[in-house]
Amino acid sequence: MARPIGKRHQDDVRAKIQASQIINRLASAFNGDIELSAVQVNIGKSLLDKVLPDLKAIEHSGEVETTRSLADVLKALGK
């Protein structure tokens, strides 16, 4: 017997389906299959921002205090 689906899971699935529909529509406009107004594109982007995480580059700053060679790492792992 199937496990009941929780409300949170249902919301996640619904959001993913809606996001894919928005992405497909924007992709169709990009490919020239349909024409969207600037307002429609902005609305699509705003809706996607609410459902998909914004991927940003992470920059590591600071100094590395120790350096280890591959041989040191393998030795520490016992290989």
Backbone hydrogen bonds, N-H to C=O, Kabsch-Sander energy under -0.5 kcal/mol:
donor,donor_aa,acceptor,acceptor_aa,energy
10,Q,6,G,-2.3
11,D,7,K,-2.5
12,D,8,R,-2.2
13,V,9,H,-2.6
14,R,10,Q,-2.6
15,A,11,D,-2.4
16,K,12,D,-2.2
17,I,13,V,-2.4
18,Q,14,R,-2.5
19,A,15,A,-2.6
20,S,16,K,-2.3
21,Q,17,I,-1.9
22,I,18,Q,-2.2
23,I,19,A,-2.8
24,N,20,S,-2.5
25,R,21,Q,-2.1
26,L,22,I,-2.6
27,A,23,I,-2.7
28,S,24,N,-2.3
29,A,25,R,-1.9
30,F,26,L,-2.4
31,N,27,A,-2.5
32,G,29,A,-0.9
33,D,28,S,-2.2
34,I,28,S,-1.0
41,V,37,S,-2.1
42,N,38,A,-2.4
43,I,39,V,-2.4
44,G,40,Q,-2.4
45,K,41,V,-2.5
46,S,42,N,-2.4
47,L,43,I,-2.6
48,L,44,G,-2.3
49,D,45,K,-2.2
50,K,46,S,-1.0
51,V,47,L,-1.0
51,V,48,L,-0.6
52,L,48,L,-3.3
55,L,53,P,-0.7
56,K,54,D,-0.6
59,E,57,A,-0.5
60,H,58,I,-0.5
61,S,59,E,-0.5
65,E,63,E,-0.6
73,V,69,S,-2.0
74,L,70,L,-2.7
75,K,71,A,-2.2
76,A,72,D,-2.2
77,L,73,V,-1.7
78,G,75,K,-0.9
79,K,74,L,-3.0
